[in-house]
Amino acid sequence: MAHLIGLALTWIGALGIIGIGLAYLTKNEKNAAGFGLRTYPSEDARGWWQVKGVRDVTSGIAPIVWIFLAPAQLGWLMLVLAIIPTGDAAIVLSNRGSTTSALAIHGLTSVAMVVAAVLLLV
């Protein structure tokens, strides 16, 4: 049962981050505002959103590939990928962004990924 919950959390996270990444690729201003930073790039620097979009889409595709090609290693991948939202939370906090966003969005994402990893590894 633990493995199925871990797998479900992995699918939810993977599909969710792919959706978020696609929104960034379309330079979605609302999406960028929700990241938690106090300001976001001006019109001429919005290519940075697309950089984040590529990272997010790739971060979502990787676990899906692992589910099918290396399922025994999926928990370790999820544990490593949890570094990304942890880093995002640290970036938001170190730039005096929204503490709520840092903890509620990025922090909870990281916790969910670690929980999924543990459930997949037991």
C-alpha positions in Angstrom: 0.0 0.0 0.0 2.8 2.4 0.9 4.4 1.9 -2.6 1.0 2.7 -4.3 0.7 5.9 -2.3 4.3 6.9 -3.2 3.6 6.1 -6.9 0.4 8.2 -6.8 2.3 11.1 -5.2 4.9 10.8 -7.9 2.3 10.8 -10.7 0.5 13.9 -9.2 3.8 15.7 -8.8 5.1 14.8 -12.3 1.9 15.9 -14.1 1.6 19.0 -11.9 5.1 20.2 -12.6 4.7 19.5 -16.3 1.6 21.7 -16.3 3.4 24.5 -14.4 6.3 24.2 -16.8 4.1 24.6 -19.8 2.5 27.7 -18.2 6.0 29.2 -17.8 6.9 28.3 -21.4 3.9 30.5 -22.5 5.3 33.4 -20.4 2.3 33.2 -18.1 2.6 36.3 -15.9 0.1 35.0 -13.3 2.2 31.9 -12.9 5.4 33.8 -12.4 3.7 36.1 -9.8 2.6 33.0 -7.9 6.2 31.8 -7.5 6.7 33.9 -4.4 9.3 36.5 -5.4 8.5 40.1 -4.8 9.2 41.1 -8.4 9.5 39.1 -11.6 11.4 39.8 -14.9 10.5 42.8 -17.0 9.1 42.2 -20.5 12.5 41.9 -22.1 13.8 39.3 -19.6 10.8 37.0 -19.7 12.8 34.4 -21.5 13.9 33.4 -18.0 10.4 32.1 -17.4 10.9 29.8 -20.4 14.2 28.6 -18.9 12.2 27.7 -15.7 9.5 26.1 -17.9 12.0 23.8 -19.6 13.4 22.8 -16.2 9.9 22.1 -14.8 8.8 20.0 -17.8 12.0 18.0 -17.7 11.6 17.5 -13.9 8.1 16.1 -14.6 9.1 13.8 -17.5 12.0 12.2 -15.6 9.9 10.4 -12.9 7.5 9.2 -15.6 10.4 7.7 -17.5 11.8 6.1 -14.3 8.4 4.6 -13.5 8.6 2.6 -16.7 12.4 2.0 -17.1 13.9 2.0 -13.6 11.0 1.6 -11.1 13.3 0.2 -8.4 15.3 3.5 -8.5 12.3 5.9 -8.6 12.4 6.6 -4.8 16.1 7.8 -5.1 15.2 10.0 -8.1 12.3 11.6 -6.2 14.6 12.2 -3.2 17.2 14.0 -5.5 14.5 15.9 -7.3 13.1 17.2 -4.0 16.2 19.4 -3.9 14.6 21.6 -6.6 11.6 22.9 -4.6 13.8 23.1 -1.5 16.1 25.4 -3.4 13.2 27.3 -4.8 11.9 27.9 -1.2 15.4 29.1 -0.2 15.6 31.4 -3.2 12.2 33.0 -2.4 13.1 33.4 1.3 16.6 34.8 0.6 15.2 37.4 -1.7 12.6 38.6 0.8 9.8 37.0 -1.2 6.6 35.6 0.2 7.2 33.4 3.2 3.8 31.8 2.6 4.6 30.9 -1.0 8.1 29.6 0.0 6.6 27.3 2.7 3.1 26.5 1.3 4.1 26.0 -2.3 7.8 25.0 -2.5 8.2 23.6 1.0 5.1 21.4 0.9 6.1 20.2 -2.6 9.5 19.2 -1.2 7.9 17.4 1.7 5.5 15.6 -0.6 8.4 14.5 -2.8 10.4 13.2 0.2 7.3 11.3 1.5 6.8 9.8 -2.0 10.5 8.8 -2.0 10.4 7.2 1.4 7.2 5.3 0.5 8.8 4.1 -2.7 11.9 2.9 -0.9 10.3 1.0 1.9 
